[in-house]
Amino acid sequence: MKGRPQWIRSLRLTAGAAIIFCVIVGAFLVLDNFRGRTTRLVDAEALAVLRQSLLDSPKDEAVKESIRQLDHELRVDYFARQRRTRQGAWLLLAGAVVIIASLSLAAGLGASTPLPPAHALPDVARRASQSRWAVAAVGAMLLGAAFGVARRPDLTIPALAVTPPGDAPVVEVPVELRWPRFRGPGGLAIATGQSTPIRFDPGTGEKLAWRVEIPLTGQSSPIVWGNQIFVTGANSSTRQLYSYSLEDGKLLWQANVIGGARAMPENVLADTGYAAPTPATDGKRVVAMFANGDIAAFSFQGAPLWATNLGVPVNIYGHAASPILWDDLVIVQFDQGMDGDGSSFLYALDAGSGKVRWKTPREAPNTWSTPIIIESGGAPQIVSTGSPWIVANNPTDGAEIWKVNLFYGEVVTAPVFANDLVYVASAFAYAAAIRPDGEGDLTESHILWKNDLGLPDIVSPLCDGERLLLCMAGMLTCLNAADGELLWEHDLEGDAWASPTMVGDAIYLPLKDGDLVVFTMKDGYEELARNPMGEALNASIAVAGGNILVRGSDHLFCFREEAP
């Protein structure tokens, strides 16, 4: 066959180029690993010296800051080196494929290769020249691919734990200083045993302990553990977690989510934004999530522990469901896409490493609801809402326990739990009380009551055991928790997107226009105060140690009875 020797030569040259390419990549990886070990050794020694200095001078703030900075740099370098290693591995695999394919084809063509006749030598020379150009082109493509992979933003950071799971001890704090997730303990939005101010005004300074400006905007609510407040902010290019002092509002640290998906969803509304999910903590670490599917864990000192990406969600408004922690798991309700397209999942990530422990498919389109974890019959259940199913899953393995077909349309509201019942409500569907003590489809057997009064579209319900409070566009509806009968209604004359929080008998509800309304619902609606914050309010409040924490469009406010 004419030209066969030239093709053999080209294939062999291609294999040779691929071998050289692999050698270069391999050498780079070895050199990078050697340099990394040397750097880590030097930095580790420096860190040990700093830690010894801190033992000698435990109140030296300069030493503490040096430790934090060096520890942060070590972790950033670790993640960067892991990305380079992963990219190099893919390049080596690609080079190996080229080598094997080229040599195999060359061997096949060389099985019986006739010598070219003399009159064909000029043609052979021409083909040889073409082959050399072809090899050069292949080499350029390989180098281009290498450069492209090296420059390509990561779509996913592997869940790599810097601190081994379980190594970090729980920071022990009093119960009243724990507001660890969206809507507080259990997601119930109820604080007990605390005395909080009813009337306050940042304009006059009444009951204002402090006010700070948050660097980046977000709709996420603050959480609290001990003296630390955590809240997130983000824009189209940056995602950050902040820690403030509960005592005086001082910014203790801010941390960037490194890597992850650089892309953002195309249809993120300003009202949802890039930082709608509320962070969560288990007393060991803080987990934050953002609109592009990035989720990351940090230590209480702001050091990155792990980061991963669940994929940029196909979501018409932007992802808003908040992560929650249970035992050693991070639970994420990741609903997206259209009903039946198989893109929605309930995830359980290892809290110590970020690796997926299990994920369960969900028959739900994009929703914005955050699940809760309840206990029924002595066993835990993850209860989540979606369209059309309210579902309970086993947190240990993700297996479905029961489900109820009740909702349709867009689901935003979260469930609540009281009286051993799950209470749910969503616009254009129903408000209902569900007994969670069965298995399988409980639609026909375990709905205690349902009605279509005062159905909320965004604001999650609140139940004090006797009454179920709903809010639709500023219209309050109070139902009897036992049978769903209407008790009273009241127009707040202002729209609400945040969800209500109860402290004692007082209920705090932020309004979009900037007023924070305080009222009771025991004997009908009784307004106690209408406190102007001076900026839009879309986030739910947090309560800790007698402090009311309010996130506005620009600032984080803290109010307490004994404020100066």
C-alpha positions in Angstrom: 0.0 0.0 0.0 1.4 3.4 -1.1 2.3 5.6 1.8 2.2 2.9 4.5 5.8 3.4 5.6 5.2 7.1 6.0 2.1 6.5 8.2 4.1 4.1 10.3 6.9 6.7 10.7 4.3 9.3 11.6 2.6 7.1 14.2 6.0 6.2 15.7 6.9 9.9 15.8 3.6 10.7 17.5 4.2 8.0 20.1 7.6 9.4 20.6 6.2 12.9 21.1 3.6 11.5 23.5 6.4 9.8 25.5 8.4 13.0 25.7 5.2 14.8 26.8 4.5 12.2 29.5 8.1 12.4 30.8 7.8 16.2 31.0 4.5 16.0 32.9 5.8 13.3 35.2 8.9 15.3 35.9 6.8 18.3 36.7 4.6 16.3 39.1 7.7 14.8 40.9 9.3 18.2 41.2 6.1 19.8 42.4 5.7 17.0 45.0 9.3 17.3 46.1 9.0 21.1 46.4 5.7 20.7 48.2 7.2 18.3 50.8 10.1 20.7 51.3 7.8 23.7 51.7 5.5 21.8 54.0 8.4 20.7 56.2 9.7 24.3 56.5 6.2 25.7 57.1 5.3 22.9 59.6 8.5 23.7 61.6 7.6 27.4 61.5 4.1 26.5 62.7 5.5 24.4 65.5 7.7 27.3 66.6 4.7 29.7 66.6 2.5 27.2 68.5 5.3 26.9 71.1 5.5 30.6 71.3 1.7 30.7 71.9 2.1 28.2 74.8 4.7 30.5 76.3 2.6 33.6 75.7 -1.1 32.5 75.4 -2.4 36.1 75.1 -0.1 37.3 72.4 -2.5 38.3 69.6 0.3 38.8 67.1 1.4 35.2 67.5 -2.2 34.0 67.1 -2.7 36.0 63.9 0.6 34.6 62.5 -0.6 31.0 63.3 -3.9 31.7 61.6 -2.2 33.2 58.5 0.3 30.4 58.1 -2.3 27.7 58.7 -4.5 29.3 56.0 -1.6 29.4 53.6 -0.7 25.8 54.2 -4.3 24.7 53.4 -4.6 26.9 50.3 -1.3 25.4 49.0 -2.6 21.9 49.8 -5.7 22.3 47.7 -3.8 23.9 44.8 -1.3 21.1 44.8 -4.1 18.5 44.8 -5.6 20.3 41.7 -2.3 20.2 39.9 -1.8 16.5 40.7 -5.2 15.7 39.4 -4.7 17.6 36.2 -1.3 16.0 35.7 -2.8 12.5 36.2 -5.4 13.2 33.4 -2.6 14.5 31.1 -0.5 11.4 31.8 -3.6 9.2 31.0 -4.2 11.1 27.8 -0.5 10.7 26.8 -0.6 7.0 27.6 -3.6 6.5 25.4 -1.9 8.3 22.5 1.3 6.2 23.0 -0.6 2.9 23.0 -2.9 3.8 20.1 0.0 5.1 17.9 2.2 2.1 18.5 -0.6 -0.4 18.0 -1.6 1.2 14.7 2.1 1.3 13.6 2.5 -2.4 14.5 -0.6 -3.3 12.5 0.6 -1.3 9.4 4.1 -2.7 9.7 3.0 -6.4 9.4 3.9 -6.4 5.7 5.4 -3.2 4.4 6.8 -3.3 0.8 9.7 -1.1 -0.1 8.7 1.8 -2.4 9.9 1.7 -6.0 12.6 4.2 -7.0 10.1 6.3 -9.1 8.0 6.8 -6.0 10.8 8.4 -3.9 9.8 12.0 -4.6 6.3 11.1 -3.5 7.6 9.5 -0.4 9.6 12.6 0.5 6.4 14.7 0.0 4.5 12.4 2.3 7.3 12.4 4.8 7.1 16.2 4.9 3.4 16.0 5.4 3.9 13.5 8.2 6.3 15.7 10.0 3.8 18.5 9.8 1.1 16.2 11.1 3.3 15.2 14.0 4.0 18.8 14.8 0.3 19.5 14.7 -0.4 16.6 17.1 2.3 17.9 19.4 0.9 21.4 19.3 -2.5 19.9 20.1 -1.1 18.0 23.1 0.7 21.1 24.4 -2.5 23.1 23.9 -4.5 20.5 25.8 -2.0 20.6 28.6 -2.1 24.4 28.7 -5.9 24.3 28.6 -6.2 21.8 31.4 -3.7 23.8 33.5 -5.7 27.0 32.9 -9.2 25.6 33.0 -11.1 26.6 36.1 -12.1 23.6 38.2 -15.6 22.5 37.9 -15.3 20.4 41.0 -13.0 20.4 44.0 -12.6 16.9 45.4 -13.8 16.6 48.9 -10.4 16.4 50.6 -10.2 16.7 54.4 -7.3 18.6 55.7 -8.3 17.9 59.3 -9.1 14.2 59.7 -12.8 13.5 60.5 -13.5 13.7 64.2 -10.2 15.3 65.1 -11.8 18.7 65.9 -13.5 18.7 69.4 -16.9 20.2 69.8 -16.7 23.8 71.1 -18.8 23.4 74.2 -21.2 26.4 74.8 -24.4 26.9 76.7 -27.6 25.9 74.9 -28.8 29.5 74.8 -25.7 30.4 72.7 -26.5 27.8 70.0 -28.4 28.9 66.9 -26.7 26.4 64.6 -28.8 26.4 61.4 -31.5 28.1 59.4 -34.3 28.9 61.9 -32.3 27.7 64.8 -32.3 24.4 66.7 -34.2 21.8 64.8 -35.3 24.4 62.3 -38.2 25.2 64.6 -37.5 29.0 64.9 -38.3 28.9 68.7 -35.9 30.2 71.4 -36.6 29.4 75.0 -35.4 30.7 78.3 -34.1 34.1 77.0 -35.0 37.7 77.6 -34.8 39.7 74.4 -35.7 43.3 73.7 -39.1 44.1 72.2 -38.5 47.7 71.1 -35.3 48.8 69.5 -34.1 51.3 66.9 -30.7 51.5 65.2 -31.5 55.1 64.2 -31.7 56.3 67.8 -29.4 53.6 69.2 -32.1 52.2 71.4 -31.1 48.7 72.6 -28.4 48.7 69.8 -25.4 46.7 70.9 -23.6 47.1 67.6 -24.0 47.4 63.9 -21.5 46.3 61.2 -21.4 46.4 57.4 -21.2 43.1 55.7 -18.7 43.2 52.8 -20.7 41.2 50.3 -24.5 40.9 50.0 -26.6 37.9 50.7 -30.0 36.7 51.8 -28.6 34.1 54.2 -29.6 34.3 57.9 -26.9 34.5 60.6 -26.2 31.6 62.8 -24.5 31.5 66.2 -22.2 29.2 68.3 -20.9 30.7 71.5 -19.3 34.1 70.9 -19.1 33.6 67.1 -21.7 34.7 64.5 -21.4 33.2 61.0 -23.0 34.7 57.9 -22.2 34.4 54.2 -22.0 36.9 51.3 -21.2 36.5 47.6 -21.3 38.0 44.1 -20.8 36.6 40.7 -17.1 35.9 41.3 -16.5 35.7 45.0 -18.0 33.5 47.8 -17.2 34.3 51.4 -18.0 33.3 55.0 -17.7 35.8 57.8 -17.3 35.4 61.5 -18.2 38.2 63.9 -18.0 38.5 67.6 -21.3 38.3 69.4 -20.0 40.5 72.1 -19.0 43.6 70.1 -19.5 42.8 66.4 -15.8 42.7 65.6 -15.0 40.9 62.4 -13.0 37.9 63.6 -12.2 36.6 60.2 -13.4 36.2 56.6 -12.7 33.2 54.4 -13.0 32.7 50.6 -14.3 29.5 49.1 -11.4 28.4 47.1 -11.9 26.6 43.8 -15.2 25.0 43.0 -17.4 25.9 40.1 -16.4 29.3 38.8 -19.6 29.5 36.8 -22.8 30.9 38.3 -26.4 30.0 37.4 -27.6 32.2 34.5 -30.9 33.2 36.2 -30.0 34.3 39.7 -32.5 36.9 40.7 -31.4 39.9 42.7 -33.9 38.9 45.4 -32.3 35.5 45.7 -28.7 36.4 45.1 -25.6 34.3 45.3 -25.6 33.7 49.0 -29.2 32.7 49.9 -28.4 29.4 51.8 -27.8 29.9 55.5 -24.7 28.3 56.9 -24.8 25.6 59.5 -22.5 24.4 62.3 -22.2 21.3 64.6 -19.8 23.0 67.0 -16.8 21.5 65.3 -16.9 23.2 61.9 -19.0 25.6 59.8 -20.5 24.6 56.5 -21.5 27.2 53.9 -23.2 26.8 50.5 -23.8 29.1 47.6 -25.8 29.6 44.4 -23.4 27.8 42.1 -23.4 24.5 44.1 -20.2 25.2 46.0 -20.2 23.9 49.5 -17.3 24.2 51.9 -16.4 23.6 55.5 -14.2 25.8 57.7 -12.8 25.6 61.2 -13.9 28.0 63.9 -10.6 29.9 63.2 -11.5 30.4 59.5 -9.2 27.7 58.1 -10.6 25.8 55.1 -11.2 22.1 55.8 -12.7 20.9 52.6 -14.6 22.2 49.6 -16.6 20.5 46.8 -19.2 21.3 44.2 -22.5 19.6 43.6 -22.8 21.0 40.1 -24.2 24.4 39.0 -27.9 23.9 39.7 -30.5 24.2 36.9 -32.8 26.5 39.0 -35.0 29.3 37.7 -34.3 31.7 40.7 -31.1 30.4 42.1 -30.3 27.8 44.8 -31.6 28.7 48.2 -31.9 25.5 50.3 -29.6 25.6 53.3 -27.4 22.7 54.5 -28.0 21.1 57.8 -25.8 18.9 60.0 -26.8 15.7 61.8 -24.3 13.4 63.6 -21.3 13.4 61.2 -23.3 14.2 58.0 -24.0 17.4 56.0 -27.5 17.0 54.5 -28.3 19.0 51.4 -31.6 19.1 49.6 -30.5 19.7 46.0 -33.6 20.0 43.9 -33.3 21.4 40.4 -34.5 21.0 36.8 -37.9 19.9 35.8 -40.1 17.2 37.3 -39.0 13.7 36.3 -35.7 14.7 34.7 -33.7 12.8 37.3 -31.5 15.8 38.3 -32.7 16.3 41.9 -31.1 14.5 44.9 -30.9 14.5 48.6 -27.2 14.4 49.5 -25.4 13.3 52.6 -21.7 14.4 52.7 -19.2 13.4 55.3 -18.9 16.4 57.6 -15.2 15.7 58.2 -14.1 15.3 54.6 -17.0 16.4 52.3 -17.1 13.1 50.5 -20.5 11.8 49.4 -21.7 9.2 51.8 -25.0 8.6 50.0 -27.3 10.4 47.6 -31.0 9.6 47.0 -32.9 10.6 43.9 -35.9 12.9 44.4 -39.0 13.1 42.4 -39.1 16.9 42.5 -38.3 19.8 40.2 -36.4 22.9 41.5 -37.5 23.8 45.0 -36.0 26.1 47.6 -37.0 24.4 50.8 -34.6 23.4 53.6 -35.3 20.0 55.3 -35.6 19.3 59.1 -34.6 16.3 61.1 -37.1 14.9 63.5 -37.4 11.8 65.7 -40.4 9.5 65.4 -40.7 6.2 67.2 -37.2 6.7 68.6 -35.6 6.9 65.1 -34.4 10.0 63.2 -36.0 11.1 59.9 -35.1 13.8 57.3 -38.3 15.5 56.3 -38.3 17.5 53.1 -40.9 19.2 51.0 -41.2 19.3 47.3 -43.6 19.0 44.5 -45.7 16.8 44.8 -44.2 14.8 47.7 -43.4 15.5 51.3 -40.8 12.8 52.0 -39.0 11.3 55.0 -35.7 9.6 54.5 -33.4 7.6 56.9 -30.4 9.8 57.6 -28.1 6.8 58.0 -28.4 5.6 54.4 -30.9 7.9 52.6 -33.6 5.2 52.2 -37.1 6.5 51.9 -39.3 5.9 54.9 -42.6 7.5 53.9 -44.1 10.1 51.6 -47.3 12.1 51.1 -48.6 13.5 47.9 -49.8 17.0 48.8 -48.0 19.9 47.1 -47.7 21.2 43.5 -46.2 24.2 41.9 -43.2 26.1 43.3 -42.3 25.0 46.9 -40.2 27.3 49.0 -41.4 26.8 52.6 -39.8 24.5 55.1 -41.6 22.0 57.3 -41.8 22.3 61.1 -42.4 19.7 63.8 -44.5 19.8 67.0 -46.9 17.6 68.9 -45.2 14.6 67.1 -46.7 15.9 63.9 -45.1 17.4 60.8 -46.7 20.6 59.7 -46.4 21.9 56.1 -47.9 24.6 54.1 -47.3 25.9 50.5 -49.1 28.3 48.1 -51.6 26.8 45.7 -51.6 23.5 47.6 -52.5 22.9 51.3 -51.6 23.5 54.9 -51.5 20.1 56.6 -50.6 18.1 59.7 -49.0 14.7 59.0 -48.4 11.8 61.3 -44.8 10.6 60.6 -45.2 7.1 62.1 -45.9 5.0 59.0 -44.1 3.6 56.0 -44.6 3.9 52.3 -47.2 6.2 50.7 -49.2 7.7 53.6 -51.3 10.1 51.5 -54.6 8.4 52.3 -53.9 7.3 55.9 -51.6 9.8 57.8 -52.8 13.3 57.0 -54.5 14.4 60.2 -56.0 17.5 58.6 -55.5 19.8 55.6 -57.0 23.0 54.4 -56.3 25.8 51.9 -56.4 28.9 54.3 -53.7 31.5 54.2 -51.2 29.5 52.2 -47.7 31.0 52.2 -45.5 31.2 49.1 -42.2 32.0 50.7 -42.5 32.4 54.5 -42.2 29.1 56.4 -44.8 28.3 59.1 -44.3 28.5 62.9 -46.0 26.2 65.4 -45.9 26.7 69.2 -47.8 23.4 69.8 -51.2 25.0 70.0 -51.2 27.4 67.0 -49.9 27.2 63.5 -48.9 30.6 62.1 -48.8 31.2 58.3 -47.9 34.4 56.4 -48.8 35.1 52.7 -47.5 38.5 51.4 -47.9 40.1 54.8 -51.3 38.5 55.6 -51.1 36.5 58.8 -53.3 33.4 59.3 -53.4 31.6 62.6 -54.8 28.0 62.6 -55.6 25.6 65.4 -52.7 23.1 65.4 -54.9 20.3 66.5 -57.5 20.5 63.7 -56.5 23.2 61.3 -59.5 25.5 62.1 -59.1 29.2 61.5 -58.4 31.2 64.7 -57.7 34.6 63.3 -56.3 36.7 60.4 -54.4 40.0 60.3 -52.9 42.2 57.6 -49.4 43.4 58.5 -49.6 46.1 55.8 -46.2 45.1 54.6 -44.8 42.1 52.6 -42.6 39.5 54.3 -40.0 37.1 52.8 -38.2 36.2 56.0 -39.8 33.6 58.3 -41.0 34.3 61.8 -39.1 33.5 65.0 -40.6 33.0 68.5 -38.9 34.0 71.8 -41.1 33.3 74.7 -44.5 34.6 73.7 -43.1 37.3 71.3 -42.8 36.6 67.5 -40.3 38.5 65.5 -41.0 38.9 61.7 -38.8 41.1 59.4 -40.6 42.9 56.6 -39.2 43.7 53.2 -39.7 47.4 53.7 -37.3 47.4 56.7 -39.6 47.1 59.7 -39.2 44.3 62.2 -42.6 43.6 63.6 -42.9 42.0 67.1 -46.3 40.5 68.1 -48.0 37.8 70.0 -50.6 35.3 68.7 -52.0 33.6 71.8 -55.2 35.5 72.1 -55.4 36.9 68.6 -52.9 39.3 67.0 -51.4 41.8 69.4 -48.6 44.0 68.0 -46.0 44.8 70.6 -43.6 46.9 68.4 -42.7 47.9 64.9 -39.0 48.5 64.8 -37.5 50.4 61.7 -34.1 49.0 60.6 -33.6 51.5 57.8 -32.9 48.9 55.1 -34.6 46.0 53.4 -35.0 42.8 55.5 -35.1 39.4 53.7 -33.3 37.2 56.2 -34.8 35.5 59.3 -33.3 36.6 62.6 -31.1 34.6 64.9 -31.4 34.6 68.7 -28.6 33.8 71.2 -27.9 34.7 74.8 -30.6 37.4 74.9 -29.3 39.0 71.6 -31.5 39.6 68.6 -29.4 39.4 65.4 -30.9 41.0 62.3 -29.4 40.9 58.8 -30.4 43.7 56.5 -29.5 44.4 52.9 -26.2 46.0 54.0 -25.6 45.6 57.7 -25.7 43.0 60.6 -27.4 44.4 63.7 -27.3 43.2 67.3 -29.9 44.3 69.9 -29.9 43.4 73.6 -31.6 44.7 76.7 -28.4 46.0 78.4 -27.0 47.7 75.3 -25.2 51.0 75.9 
